[in-house]
Amino acid sequence: MTGWIAIAGLGPGDDALMTPQVSQALSDATDLIGYAPYVRRVPDRPGLARHETDNREELHRARHALELAQAGHRVVVASSGDPGVFAMAAAVFEAIEAGPPDWRMLDVRVLPGITAMLAAAARIGAPLGHDFCAINLSDNLKPWDLIEHRLRLAVQADFAIALYNPRSKSRPQGFARCLSLLQQTCEAGRLLIFARAVSTPDENLRVVPLRDARPEMADMRTVVLIGSSATRLIERPGTPFVYTPRSAPV
């Protein structure tokens, strides 16, 4: 039996936002492996072996998936959002590069998904309508000095910015330091969008000017979108529209 690996993005939460390509891979798979909350998003069925792992076991998870595929299994490695955005695709390729030569011959497919930042942007309008970047605030795999350096350069370049993993119980200070940096370098009215658990029953959207932003507004289920200097707010009843114009100011 010929095995394969599909590194699949499950999307932000709503099953309607999962691509048909990913749904088909899940239907064909013999094994599903991933961080436990992501594996649990997929309904159980006969013939599907489920392998749940902890959040910080990416390389172990990747090696396990490659070993299963080499043995002839059809393996889906699950990520939320898109697997190539701060997720499992890079970990699998790291494992392939460092692993036995046979792993390079395996059928490995990356199946894209809708990221948290794109789902959040769509909910509020078009805040990423011009040049933007994404920064992961977790310092588990890179030093805080590098995060701060990249954030300063992104602000200097006047990108709209999507912040992933802003604040956790083990890292309560990182986002506070981020806000402090922004408050020192940006105008007080710069728009921030706190988008929590987008497309799930727990969804919450909040738009605030930088002057009113607080660290406790974000957690690990939140993506924070920071507007550029050109980002606009359109007032209306209920949730406003936020967008960044397609043309840059002269």
C-alpha positions, 0 to 999 in steps of 0.5 A: 500500500502506498502511503501519503501525508496531507498537511491540512488546514482545517480553517478557523473553526466553522466547518463551512470554511474548510475547503473541499480538498481538505474534507476529501483528504480527511475522508480518505485518511487512515490516520489523523495526527495533530494537536489534540483540540484540532484532532477533536474538531474532526468527527470520528469514523470507522477506519480512522486512527486518531493520534492526539499530541501536546501543543509543543510536540511539533517535530515529534508529531511530524516524525510520527506522521512520516513514519506512518506514511512510510509504512503505507498509511494515508496520514492527515496532519491537522493544523488550524487555519492554514498549515503553512502559517505558523503551523505544521507544514514547516515542521514536517519539512524540517523533519524531512530535511533532517530525516532518512533519505527515504522520507524525501521520496514520500508523497507529501501534500500541503492543503491550504486553509483559511487563516485566522487573520483572513477570517478576522479581516473578512468579518470586519471589512478589509483591514488587510486591503493594502500591504501587510505582514504577520508576526507571531508574538510567541517567543518559544522558538525565537527570542523576544529581541527579534520579535521586537525588532521585526515589530519596529520595522513593520511599524516603520514600514507602515504595514497593517500587521496581524499578530498571532499568539498575542498572550497566554498564561505562560507569556502574559507580558509579551503583548503588553510590551508590544502595546507599549512599543506601539504606543511609543511609535504610532498615533494614539488613534491607530485602529486595533481589531481584537478578533477572538475565536472567529467563525465559532460560537465564541466569536467576539470582535472589538475595534479600539483605538490604540490609546484604549487597547489593553493587554487583557483584551487578547488571549491565545484564541485572539488574532490582533489586526493593527491598521496602518496609518491609512486604515479607515473606520466606517461607522454604522449601527453594530459592528463598524467596517474597517478597511485599508485603502488600495492606494498608499498615501503620498 
